[in-house]
Amino acid sequence: MVIYQYPFRSKFEFGTKYGVKGEKWSCGYHCGIDLKSKNHGGDGLVYPIAPGVVESINAHGNSYGRHLCIRHNDGMVSLYAHLEFITVNRGQQVAFTTKLGREGTTGNSTGVHLHLELHQDKYKYPAKIDPRQWIEDHLKEVEDLEIKKLTVYVDGKPKVIDAVFQEGTNYIKLRDFAEVLGSQVKYDNVTERIDIIKKK
Ligand SMILES: [Zn+2]
């Protein structure tokens, strides 16, 4: 089972959704999703939505600007467009932790954002899959992930929570947890103590 993640590890917001109709797209609809990080509190660095191999770079036309495609083990191909720069090469193996480049506004773009498409088997315009739906469906299949019991401290009181351990990190669930509580998370490297401080 291939697990998918969103292509930003820092803060981001969703822009134009998949399937929105419009004249500006030659197929008549937006066949990917737009995500925005750099101007929305994130670092804009783009990561693969799943591990794979860089299949092509700038192979699908100028309107995508600087773009690349990654082939995943389940046969899916993801495309990342309008990048400011690209830091991988064709044929390179990429993991969740491999930086692909940074979101930009190259090609047919009106502002800094990442346009993400997902294709089955091979790139074929227009993409028939909603990447957000796909990622959401494949985030939930957690049987391959290690669930760890973590003790955290909420206002000084210990609380045991489930954390998903993946690629050497377990802050994914913790981040959700903090968001639900409207809290701030502090982690002490030395004592491995996690404090969650509720916002006043
Ligand atoms: Zn787009």
Residues whose N, C-alpha, C, O or C-beta is under 5 A from the ligand:
A	BS01	ZN	I33 D34 H115
